[in-house]
Amino acid sequence: MLGYQQFQPFNPYQDQLARMQMQPQSVTRVSGIDSARQLRLPPNSSMFALDYDDQHVYAVFTDGAGVVTAKPYLLKACDEPQAAGSYVTAEQFEQWKGEIDERISKLQQAGPDGD
């Protein structure tokens, strides 16, 4: 009796899909939204693509049929995070110091009885 072998249809993209899924995650650079729309992704997947020249981040995703959609977001550099706590600028400190010095001066002129 011959062994039964299950029929599996030939998928020409199966090898390409396997390679794409095994690639390490890295930053993908693009030049504009048209370039982001030309990225090839497996069906039902997503990634971010960065456009440093135009300062955009594109959320690139595909539907079940593999149709690519790219949604742009503005990329804006932020300041370095500061340690938790309240800090004042030198200008704010000098203003506060002037107010305190003025109050001390008034107290000293009034004398010990508050006159």
N, CA, C and O atoms as a printed pandas DataFrame, in Angstrom:
     atom_number atom_name residue_name chain_id  residue_number  x_coord  y_coord  z_coord
0              1         N          MET        A               1    0.844   -1.176    0.000
1              2        CA          MET        A               1    0.000    0.000    0.000
2              3         C          MET        A               1    0.884    1.231    0.000
3              4         O          MET        A               1    1.863    1.301    0.743
4              5         N          LEU        A               2    0.549    2.174   -0.809
5              6        CA          LEU        A               2    1.315    3.396   -0.919
6              7         C          LEU        A               2    0.914    4.369    0.184
7              8         O          LEU        A               2   -0.249    4.437    0.581
8              9         N          GLY        A               3    1.908    5.125    0.675
9             10        CA          GLY        A               3    1.618    6.120    1.716
10            11         C          GLY        A               3    0.825    7.282    1.147
11            12         O          GLY        A               3    0.977    7.635   -0.023
12            13         N          TYR        A               4    0.003    7.858    1.955
13            14        CA          TYR        A               4   -0.822    8.990    1.549
14            15         C          TYR        A               4   -0.049   10.265    1.817
15            16         O          TYR        A               4    0.403   10.487    2.940
16            17         N          GLN        A               5    0.110   11.100    0.816
17            18        CA          GLN        A               5    0.801   12.375    0.968
18            19         C          GLN        A               5   -0.211   13.493    0.781
19            20         O          GLN        A               5   -0.910   13.541   -0.231
20            21         N          GLN        A               6   -0.291   14.391    1.755
21            22        CA          GLN        A               6   -1.265   15.481    1.700
22            23         C          GLN        A               6   -0.835   16.485    0.630
23            24         O          GLN        A               6    0.340   16.837    0.527
24            25         N          PHE        A               7   -1.784   16.926   -0.144
25            26        CA          PHE        A               7   -1.507   17.897   -1.201
26            27         C          PHE        A               7   -1.399   19.293   -0.594
27            28         O          PHE        A               7   -2.277   19.730    0.150
28            29         N          GLN        A               8   -0.305   19.986   -0.924
29            30        CA          GLN        A               8   -0.131   21.377   -0.495
30            31         C          GLN        A               8    0.080   22.219   -1.743
31            32         O          GLN        A               8    1.015   21.973   -2.504
32            33         N          PRO        A               9   -0.782   23.213   -1.963
33            34        CA          PRO        A               9   -0.631   24.035   -3.165
34            35         C          PRO        A               9    0.693   24.802   -3.127
35            36         O          PRO        A               9    1.185   25.162   -2.057
36            37         N          PHE        A              10    1.247   25.041   -4.291
37            38        CA          PHE        A              10    2.512   25.763   -4.407
38            39         C          PHE        A              10    2.281   27.254   -4.174
39            40         O          PHE        A              10    1.416   27.858   -4.807
40            41         N          ASN        A              11    3.042   27.836   -3.280
41            42        CA          ASN        A              11    2.956   29.267   -3.007
42            43         C          ASN        A              11    4.309   29.883   -3.341
43            44         O          ASN        A              11    5.267   29.669   -2.599
44            45         N          PRO        A              12    4.423   30.641   -4.436
45            46        CA          PRO        A              12    5.724   31.197   -4.828
46            47         C          PRO        A              12    6.261   32.229   -3.837
47            48         O          PRO        A              12    7.450   32.545   -3.865
48            49         N          TYR        A              13    5.408   32.755   -2.969
49            50        CA          TYR        A              13    5.842   33.781   -2.028
50            51         C          TYR        A              13    6.186   33.222   -0.648
51            52         O          TYR        A              13    6.587   33.977    0.238
52            53         N          GLN        A              14    6.036   31.930   -0.454
53            54        CA          GLN        A              14    6.259   31.326    0.858
54            55         C          GLN        A              14    7.687   31.542    1.351
55            56         O          GLN        A              14    7.888   31.893    2.513
56            57         N          ASP        A              15    8.681   31.339    0.487
57            58        CA          ASP        A              15   10.072   31.539    0.886
58            59         C          ASP        A              15   10.360   33.005    1.211
59            60         O          ASP        A              15   11.052   33.311    2.182
60            61         N          GLN        A              16    9.824   33.903    0.390
61            62        CA          GLN        A              16   10.020   35.331    0.631
62            63         C          GLN        A              16    9.372   35.736    1.952
63            64         O          GLN        A              16    9.954   36.511    2.711
64            65         N          LEU        A              17    8.189   35.229    2.232
65            66        CA          LEU        A              17    7.503   35.525    3.479
66            67         C          LEU        A              17    8.307   35.036    4.676
67            68         O          LEU        A              17    8.437   35.751    5.670
68            69         N          ALA        A              18    8.846   33.828    4.592
69            70        CA          ALA        A              18    9.647   33.281    5.687
70            71         C          ALA        A              18   10.894   34.126    5.924
71            72         O          ALA        A              18   11.259   34.365    7.075
72            73         N          ARG        A              19   11.554   34.583    4.863
73            74        CA          ARG        A              19   12.751   35.425    5.021
74            75         C          ARG        A              19   12.398   36.759    5.655
75            76         O          ARG        A              19   13.138   37.264    6.500
76            77         N          MET        A              20   11.267   37.334    5.250
77            78        CA          MET        A              20   10.862   38.628    5.800
78            79         C          MET        A              20   10.532   38.515    7.278
79            80         O          MET        A              20   10.814   39.439    8.041
80            81         N          GLN        A              21    9.945   37.409    7.697
81            82        CA          GLN        A              21    9.583   37.238    9.093
82            83         C          GLN        A              21   10.804   36.977    9.962
83            84         O          GLN        A              21   10.762   37.242   11.164
84            85         N          MET        A              22   11.871   36.475    9.399
85            86        CA          MET        A              22   13.073   36.154   10.169
86            87         C          MET        A              22   14.053   37.317   10.241
87            88         O          MET        A              22   15.026   37.241   10.991
88            89         N          GLN        A              23   13.827   38.402    9.480
89            90        CA          GLN        A              23   14.742   39.526    9.480
90            91         C          GLN        A              23   14.721   40.224   10.829
91            92         O          GLN        A              23   13.655   40.391   11.422
92            93         N          PRO        A              24   15.886   40.634   11.324
93            94        CA          PRO        A              24   15.904   41.372   12.592
94            95         C          PRO        A              24   15.263   42.745   12.417
95            96         O          PRO        A              24   15.294   43.328   11.333
96            97         N          GLN        A              25   14.684   43.246   13.495
97            98        CA          GLN        A              25   14.041   44.549   13.461
98            99         C          GLN        A              25   15.110   45.634   13.409
99           100         O          GLN        A              25   16.076   45.590   14.170
100          101         N          SER        A              26   14.947   46.580   12.538
101          102        CA          SER        A              26   15.867   47.692   12.419
102          103         C          SER        A              26   15.084   48.909   11.947
103          104         O          SER        A              26   13.884   48.824   11.684
104          105         N          VAL        A              27   15.759   50.019   11.843
105          106        CA          VAL        A              27   15.117   51.245   11.381
106          107         C          VAL        A              27   15.100   51.228    9.856
107          108         O          VAL        A              27   16.130   51.041    9.209
108          109         N          THR        A              28   13.927   51.423    9.309
109          110        CA          THR        A              28   13.783   51.484    7.858
110          111         C          THR        A              28   13.632   52.944    7.463
111          112         O          THR        A              28   12.716   53.631    7.915
112          113         N          ARG        A              29   14.535   53.407    6.618
113          114        CA          ARG        A              29   14.490   54.793    6.158
114          115         C          ARG        A              29   13.808   54.863    4.811
115          116         O          ARG        A              29   14.022   54.011    3.948
116          117         N          VAL        A              30   12.985   55.885    4.636
117          118        CA          VAL        A              30   12.285   56.108    3.378
118          119         C          VAL        A              30   12.446   57.566    2.973
119          120         O          VAL        A              30   12.887   58.402    3.762
120          121         N          SER        A              31   12.082   57.853    1.732
121          122        CA          SER        A              31   12.105   59.231    1.224
122          123         C          SER        A              31   10.694   59.608    0.791
123          124         O          SER        A              31   10.364   59.546   -0.393
124          125         N          GLY        A              32    9.880   59.992    1.736
125          126        CA          GLY        A              32    8.523   60.419    1.441
126          127         C          GLY        A              32    7.513   59.296    1.551
127          128         O          GLY        A              32    7.859   58.123    1.695
128          129         N          ILE        A              33    6.244   59.694    1.477
129          130        CA          ILE        A              33    5.160   58.729    1.669
130          131         C          ILE        A              33    5.076   57.732    0.521
131          132         O          ILE        A              33    4.698   56.580    0.733
132          133         N          ASP        A              34    5.423   58.157   -0.694
133          134        CA          ASP        A              34    5.390   57.211   -1.821
134          135         C          ASP        A              34    6.392   56.087   -1.620
135          136         O          ASP        A              34    6.124   54.932   -1.953
136          137         N          SER        A              35    7.538   56.434   -1.075
137          138        CA          SER        A              35    8.550   55.415   -0.771
138          139         C          SER        A              35    8.053   54.471    0.318
139          140         O          SER        A              35    8.311   53.269    0.259
140          141         N          ALA        A              36    7.342   55.002    1.310
141          142        CA          ALA        A              36    6.798   54.164    2.380
142          143         C          ALA        A              36    5.725   53.221    1.835
143          144         O          ALA        A              36    5.616   52.078    2.279
144          145         N          ARG        A              37    4.945   53.694    0.885
145          146        CA          ARG        A              37    3.892   52.859    0.291
146          147         C          ARG        A              37    4.453   51.730   -0.575
147          148         O          ARG        A              37    3.750   50.760   -0.859
148          149         N          GLN        A              38    5.713   51.849   -0.994
149          150        CA          GLN        A              38    6.327   50.829   -1.840
150          151         C          GLN        A              38    7.007   49.728   -1.025
151          152         O          GLN        A              38    7.526   48.769   -1.597
152          153         N          LEU        A              39    7.010   49.857    0.295
153          154        CA          LEU        A              39    7.606   48.805    1.119
154          155         C          LEU        A              39    6.809   47.521    0.975
155          156         O          LEU        A              39    5.584   47.554    0.856
156          157         N          ARG        A              40    7.495   46.402    0.987
157          158        CA          ARG        A              40    6.847   45.099    0.864
158          159         C          ARG        A              40    6.773   44.449    2.231
159          160         O          ARG        A              40    7.794   44.207    2.875
160          161         N          LEU        A              41    5.559   44.169    2.666
161          162        CA          LEU        A              41    5.323   43.524    3.951
162          163         C          LEU        A              41    4.423   42.314    3.744
163          164         O          LEU        A              41    3.637   42.277    2.797
164          165         N          PRO        A              42    4.533   41.334    4.619
165          166        CA          PRO        A              42    3.605   40.205    4.543
166          167         C          PRO        A              42    2.186   40.684    4.868
167          168         O          PRO        A              42    2.017   41.710    5.528
168          169         N          PRO        A              43    1.173   39.954    4.413
169          170        CA          PRO        A              43   -0.207   40.334    4.746
170          171         C          PRO        A              43   -0.420   40.416    6.265
171          172         O          PRO        A              43    0.189   39.668    7.030
172          173         N          ASN        A              44   -1.282   41.324    6.675
173          174        CA          ASN        A              44   -1.637   41.528    8.091
174          175         C          ASN        A              44   -0.427   41.839    8.964
175          176         O          ASN        A              44   -0.290   41.280   10.052
176          177         N          SER        A              45    0.442   42.714    8.503
177          178        CA          SER        A              45    1.612   43.088    9.298
178          179         C          SER        A              45    1.760   44.607    9.292
179          180         O          SER        A              45    1.074   45.308    8.548
180          181         N          SER        A              46    2.661   45.098   10.127
181          182        CA          SER        A              46    2.868   46.541   10.221
182          183         C          SER        A              46    4.303   46.835   10.618
183          184         O          SER        A              46    5.017   45.966   11.116
184          185         N          MET        A              47    4.713   48.080   10.388
185          186        CA          MET        A              47    6.052   48.540   10.763
186          187         C          MET        A              47    6.057   50.063   10.737
187          188         O          MET        A              47    5.124   50.694   10.240
188          189         N          PHE        A              48    7.117   50.636   11.278
189          190        CA          PHE        A              48    7.331   52.076   11.196
190          191         C          PHE        A              48    8.470   52.338   10.234
191          192         O          PHE        A              48    9.453   51.598   10.208
192          193         N          ALA        A              49    8.338   53.393    9.442
193          194        CA          ALA        A              49    9.388   53.814    8.518
194          195         C          ALA        A              49    9.683   55.278    8.811
195          196         O          ALA        A              49    8.762   56.077    8.982
196          197         N          LEU        A              50   10.962   55.634    8.871
197          198        CA          LEU        A              50   11.368   56.995    9.232
198          199         C          LEU        A              50   11.871   57.756    8.020
199          200         O          LEU        A              50   12.615   57.223    7.197
200          201         N          ASP        A              51   11.459   58.992    7.925
201          202        CA          ASP        A              51   11.953   59.908    6.894
202          203         C          ASP        A              51   12.611   61.068    7.618
203          204         O          ASP        A              51   11.941   62.021    8.015
204          205         N          TYR        A              52   13.930   60.987    7.789
205          206        CA          TYR        A              52   14.650   62.008    8.544
206          207         C          TYR        A              52   14.672   63.340    7.824
207          208         O          TYR        A              52   14.673   64.385    8.473
208          209         N          ASP        A              53   14.692   63.332    6.491
209          210        CA          ASP        A              53   14.768   64.572    5.736
210          211         C          ASP        A              53   13.488   65.378    5.841
211          212         O          ASP        A              53   13.530   66.606    5.919
212          213         N          ASP        A              54   12.346   64.695    5.843
213          214        CA          ASP        A              54   11.057   65.361    5.873
214          215         C          ASP        A              54   10.457   65.388    7.281
215          216         O          ASP        A              54    9.372   65.933    7.484
216          217         N          GLN        A              55   11.156   64.803    8.244
217          218        CA          GLN        A              55   10.738   64.736    9.641
218          219         C          GLN        A              55    9.364   64.094    9.811
219          220         O          GLN        A              55    8.493   64.642   10.486
220          221         N          HIS        A              56    9.179   62.934    9.194
221          222        CA          HIS        A              56    7.948   62.172    9.330
222          223         C          HIS        A              56    8.247   60.742    9.731
223          224         O          HIS        A              56    9.306   60.196    9.423
224          225         N          VAL        A              57    7.292   60.150   10.425
225          226        CA          VAL        A              57    7.289   58.722   10.718
226          227         C          VAL        A              57    6.048   58.181   10.029
227          228         O          VAL        A              57    4.966   58.755   10.154
228          229         N          TYR        A              58    6.197   57.088    9.307
229          230        CA          TYR        A              58    5.063   56.488    8.618
230          231         C          TYR        A              58    4.716   55.165    9.274
231          232         O          TYR        A              58    5.573   54.294    9.428
232          233         N          ALA        A              59    3.453   55.017    9.662
233          234        CA          ALA        A              59    2.946   53.734   10.124
234          235         C          ALA        A              59    2.519   53.004    8.858
235          236         O          ALA        A              59    1.542   53.380    8.211
236          237         N          VAL        A              60    3.259   51.961    8.516
237          238        CA          VAL        A              60    2.997   51.206    7.293
238          239         C          VAL        A              60    2.371   49.879    7.701
239          240         O          VAL        A              60    2.922   49.163    8.537
240          241         N          PHE        A              61    1.236   49.551    7.122
241          242        CA          PHE        A              61    0.578   48.295    7.470
242          243         C          PHE        A              61   -0.095   47.709    6.238
243          244         O          PHE        A              61   -0.371   48.414    5.266
244          245         N          THR        A              62   -0.352   46.415    6.295
245          246        CA          THR        A              62   -1.000   45.722    5.186
246          247         C          THR        A              62   -2.257   45.028    5.681
247          248         O          THR        A              62   -2.365   44.665    6.852
248          249         N          ASP        A              63   -3.198   44.853    4.777
249          250        CA          ASP        A              63   -4.407   44.112    5.109
250          251         C          ASP        A              63   -4.215   42.647    4.739
251          252         O          ASP        A              63   -3.107   42.233    4.397
252          253         N          GLY        A              64   -5.275   41.870    4.805
253          254        CA          GLY        A              64   -5.178   40.447    4.526
254          255         C          GLY        A              64   -4.766   40.129    3.103
255          256         O          GLY        A              64   -4.216   39.059    2.842
256          257         N          ALA        A              65   -5.026   41.048    2.176
257          258        CA          ALA        A              65   -4.653   40.840    0.773
258          259         C          ALA        A              65   -3.251   41.359    0.476
259          260         O          ALA        A              65   -2.764   41.216   -0.646
260          261         N          GLY        A              66   -2.593   41.966    1.477
261          262        CA          GLY        A              66   -1.241   42.486    1.271
262          263         C          GLY        A              66   -1.200   43.896    0.726
263          264         O          GLY        A              66   -0.135   44.364    0.325
264          265         N          VAL        A              67   -2.342   44.596    0.698
265          266        CA          VAL        A              67   -2.383   45.977    0.212
266          267         C          VAL        A              67   -1.749   46.884    1.266
267          268         O          VAL        A              67   -2.129   46.858    2.436
268          269         N          VAL        A              68   -0.782   47.682    0.833
269          270        CA          VAL        A              68   -0.012   48.530    1.748
270          271         C          VAL        A              68   -0.689   49.880    1.938
271          272         O          VAL        A              68   -1.128   50.506    0.973
272          273         N          THR        A              69   -0.771   50.323    3.190
273          274        CA          THR        A              69   -1.263   51.653    3.542
274          275         C          THR        A              69   -0.201   52.306    4.415
275          276         O          THR        A              69    0.365   51.664    5.300
276          277         N          ALA        A              70    0.068   53.583    4.164
277          278        CA          ALA        A              70    1.041   54.323    4.969
278          279         C          ALA        A              70    0.368   55.566    5.526
279          280         O          ALA        A              70   -0.215   56.352    4.779
280          281         N          LYS        A              71    0.450   55.741    6.838
281          282        CA          LYS        A              71   -0.157   56.898    7.505
282          283         C          LYS        A              71    0.970   57.745    8.089
283          284         O          LYS        A              71    1.755   57.243    8.895
284          285         N          PRO        A              72    1.070   59.025    7.702
285          286        CA          PRO        A              72    2.174   59.864    8.163
286          287         C          PRO        A              72    1.924   60.489    9.538
287          288         O          PRO        A              72    0.797   60.843    9.885
288          289         N          TYR        A              73    3.005   60.612   10.306
289          290        CA          TYR        A              73    3.009   61.319   11.586
290          291         C          TYR        A              73    4.215   62.231   11.598
291          292         O          TYR        A              73    5.251   61.893   11.026
292          293         N          LEU        A              74    4.098   63.381   12.239
293          294        CA          LEU        A              74    5.194   64.337   12.314
294          295         C          LEU        A              74    6.211   63.886   13.345
295          296         O          LEU        A              74    5.845   63.548   14.471
296          297         N          LEU        A              75    7.477   63.878   12.975
297          298        CA          LEU        A              75    8.567   63.514   13.866
298          299         C          LEU        A              75    9.182   64.800   14.402
299          300         O          LEU        A              75    9.653   65.641   13.636
300          301         N          LYS        A              76    9.174   64.947   15.726
301          302        CA          LYS        A              76    9.695   66.170   16.337
302          303         C          LYS        A              76   10.667   65.784   17.441
303          304         O          LYS        A              76   10.330   65.004   18.332
304          305         N          ALA        A              77   11.866   66.329   17.379
305          306        CA          ALA        A              77   12.862   66.063   18.419
306          307         C          ALA        A              77   12.426   66.753   19.711
307          308         O          ALA        A              77   11.884   67.858   19.685
308          309         N          CYS        A              78   12.664   66.102   20.817
309          310        CA          CYS        A              78   12.310   66.691   22.103
310          311         C          CYS        A              78   13.579   66.959   22.904
311          312         O          CYS        A              78   14.650   66.427   22.609
312          313         N          ASP        A              79   13.427   67.795   23.923
313          314        CA          ASP        A              79   14.557   68.100   24.795
314          315         C          ASP        A              79   14.885   66.868   25.625
315          316         O          ASP        A              79   14.057   65.974   25.800
316          317         N          GLU        A              80   16.097   66.845   26.125
317          318        CA          GLU        A              80   16.475   65.736   26.991
318          319         C          GLU        A              80   15.615   65.768   28.244
319          320         O          GLU        A              80   15.339   66.842   28.778
320          321         N          PRO        A              81   15.194   64.616   28.715
321          322        CA          PRO        A              81   14.358   64.602   29.921
322          323         C          PRO        A              81   15.121   65.126   31.128
323          324         O          PRO        A              81   16.311   64.858   31.292
324          325         N          GLN        A              82   14.423   65.872   31.964
325          326        CA          GLN        A              82   15.031   66.409   33.171
326          327         C          GLN        A              82   14.680   65.516   34.350
327          328         O          GLN        A              82   13.662   64.824   34.352
328          329         N          ALA        A              83   15.531   65.549   35.330
329          330        CA          ALA        A              83   15.275   64.774   36.541
330          331         C          ALA        A              83   14.003   65.290   37.208
331          332         O          ALA        A              83   13.658   66.466   37.089
332          333         N          ALA        A              84   13.328   64.412   37.896
333          334        CA          ALA        A              84   12.099   64.803   38.585
334          335         C          ALA        A              84   12.419   65.825   39.660
335          336         O          ALA        A              84   13.441   65.718   40.337
336          337         N          GLY        A              85   11.567   66.795   39.818
337          338        CA          GLY        A              85   11.766   67.836   40.820
338          339         C          GLY        A              85   11.444   69.190   40.234
339          340         O          GLY        A              85   11.229   69.326   39.030
340          341         N          SER        A              86   11.412   70.185   41.091
341          342        CA          SER        A              86   11.111   71.537   40.640
342          343         C          SER        A              86   12.393   72.336   40.538
343          344         O          SER        A              86   13.169   72.416   41.489
344          345         N          TYR        A              87   12.603   72.917   39.389
345          346        CA          TYR        A              87   13.778   73.734   39.153
346          347         C          TYR        A              87   13.326   75.091   38.653
347          348         O          TYR        A              87   12.300   75.215   37.984
348          349         N          VAL        A              88   14.107   76.108   38.987
349          350        CA          VAL        A              88   13.818   77.448   38.509
350          351         C          VAL        A              88   14.981   77.910   37.655
351          352         O          VAL        A              88   16.110   77.444   37.811
352          353         N          THR        A              89   14.694   78.826   36.759
353          354        CA          THR        A              89   15.756   79.405   35.939
354          355         C          THR        A              89   16.505   80.443   36.768
355          356         O          THR        A              89   16.037   80.855   37.830
356          357         N          ALA        A              90   17.663   80.860   36.282
357          358        CA          ALA        A              90   18.447   81.881   36.976
358          359         C          ALA        A              90   17.652   83.184   37.062
359          360         O          ALA        A              90   17.722   83.889   38.069
360          361         N          GLU        A              91   16.904   83.503   36.017
361          362        CA          GLU        A              91   16.094   84.721   36.013
362          363         C          GLU        A              91   15.002   84.650   37.091
363          364         O          GLU        A              91   14.774   85.622   37.812
364          365         N          GLN        A              92   14.329   83.496   37.198
365          366        CA          GLN        A              92   13.304   83.325   38.218
366          367         C          GLN        A              92   13.911   83.421   39.615
367          368         O          GLN        A              92   13.309   84.005   40.516
368          369         N          PHE        A              93   15.096   82.850   39.797
369          370        CA          PHE        A              93   15.765   82.894   41.092
370          371         C          PHE        A              93   16.106   84.333   41.472
371          372         O          PHE        A              93   15.875   84.748   42.607
372          373         N          GLU        A              94   16.648   85.086   40.535
373          374        CA          GLU        A              94   17.027   86.478   40.815
374          375         C          GLU        A              94   15.793   87.313   41.162
375          376         O          GLU        A              94   15.860   88.175   42.038
376          377         N          GLN        A              95   14.673   87.070   40.488
377          378        CA          GLN        A              95   13.441   87.787   40.796
378          379         C          GLN        A              95   12.972   87.447   42.214
379          380         O          GLN        A              95   12.626   88.340   42.987
380          381         N          TRP        A              96   12.963   86.178   42.544
381          382        CA          TRP        A              96   12.553   85.732   43.874
382          383         C          TRP        A              96   13.490   86.298   44.940
383          384         O          TRP        A              96   13.036   86.745   45.993
384          385         N          LYS        A              97   14.795   86.280   44.668
385          386        CA          LYS        A              97   15.787   86.807   45.615
386          387         C          LYS        A              97   15.553   88.298   45.857
387          388         O          LYS        A              97   15.670   88.769   46.989
388          389         N          GLY        A              98   15.222   89.041   44.800
389          390        CA          GLY        A              98   14.939   90.472   44.945
390          391         C          GLY        A              98   13.731   90.719   45.835
391          392         O          GLY        A              98   13.736   91.644   46.647
392          393         N          GLU        A              99   12.688   89.892   45.687
393          394        CA          GLU        A              99   11.494   90.029   46.522
394          395         C          GLU        A              99   11.820   89.735   47.987
395          396         O          GLU        A              99   11.345   90.443   48.875
396          397         N          ILE        A             100   12.609   88.720   48.246
397          398        CA          ILE        A             100   12.985   88.360   49.619
398          399         C          ILE        A             100   13.850   89.460   50.236
399          400         O          ILE        A             100   13.646   89.848   51.386
400          401         N          ASP        A             101   14.815   89.959   49.464
401          402        CA          ASP        A             101   15.682   91.040   49.969
402          403         C          ASP        A             101   14.858   92.283   50.311
403          404         O          ASP        A             101   15.131   92.959   51.303
404          405         N          GLU        A             102   13.860   92.576   49.497
405          406        CA          GLU        A             102   12.997   93.728   49.744
406          407         C          GLU        A             102   12.198   93.543   51.038
407          408         O          GLU        A             102   12.069   94.484   51.820
408          409         N          ARG        A             103   11.674   92.370   51.266
409          410        CA          ARG        A             103   10.920   92.096   52.490
410          411         C          ARG        A             103   11.812   92.160   53.721
411          412         O          ARG        A             103   11.409   92.692   54.754
412          413         N          ILE        A             104   13.014   91.623   53.616
413          414        CA          ILE        A             104   13.963   91.675   54.740
414          415         C          ILE        A             104   14.310   93.124   55.061
415          416         O          ILE        A             104   14.391   93.511   56.226
416          417         N          SER        A             105   14.515   93.920   54.013
417          418        CA          SER        A             105   14.846   95.334   54.206
418          419         C          SER        A             105   13.709   96.064   54.935
419          420         O          SER        A             105   13.959   96.868   55.833
420          421         N          LYS        A             106   12.470   95.783   54.547
421          422        CA          LYS        A             106   11.314   96.414   55.214
422          423         C          LYS        A             106   11.223   95.981   56.668
423          424         O          LYS        A             106   10.912   96.792   57.541
424          425         N          LEU        A             107   11.490   94.719   56.932
425          426        CA          LEU        A             107   11.451   94.207   58.316
426          427         C          LEU        A             107   12.553   94.868   59.160
427          428         O          LEU        A             107   12.319   95.209   60.319
428          429         N          GLN        A             108   13.726   95.047   58.598
429          430        CA          GLN        A             108   14.833   95.649   59.335
430          431         C          GLN        A             108   14.543   97.125   59.630
431          432         O          GLN        A             108   14.915   97.627   60.690
432          433         N          GLN        A             109   13.879   97.823   58.695
433          434        CA          GLN        A             109   13.569   99.239   58.897
434          435         C          GLN        A             109   12.480   99.401   59.957
435          436         O          GLN        A             109   12.443  100.393   60.684
436          437         N          ALA        A             110   11.593   98.404   60.028
437          438        CA          ALA        A             110   10.503   98.498   61.008
438          439         C          ALA        A             110   11.019   98.341   62.426
439          440         O          ALA        A             110   10.400   98.863   63.353
440          441         N          GLY        A             111   12.103   97.659   62.627
441          442        CA          GLY        A             111   12.645   97.471   63.965
442          443         C          GLY        A             111   12.071   96.224   64.612
443          444         O          GLY        A             111   11.235   95.534   64.028
444          445         N          PRO        A             112   12.538   95.936   65.857
445          446        CA          PRO        A             112   12.126   94.713   66.514
446          447         C          PRO        A             112   10.659   94.713   66.942
447          448         O          PRO        A             112   10.080   93.638   67.096
448          449         N          ASP        A             113   10.042   95.865   67.138
449          450        CA          ASP        A             113    8.651   95.911   67.567
450          451         C          ASP        A             113    7.671   95.877   66.410
451          452         O          ASP        A             113    6.462   95.806   66.634
452          453         N          GLY        A             114    8.164   95.926   65.169
453          454        CA          GLY        A             114    7.283   95.929   63.999
454          455         C          GLY        A             114    6.739   97.300   63.661
455          456         O          GLY        A             114    5.772   97.402   62.906
456          457         N          ASP        A             115    7.343   98.386   64.210
457          458        CA          ASP        A             115    6.864   99.750   63.951
458          459         C          ASP        A             115    7.199  100.181   62.563
459          460         O          ASP        A             115    6.873  101.301   62.169
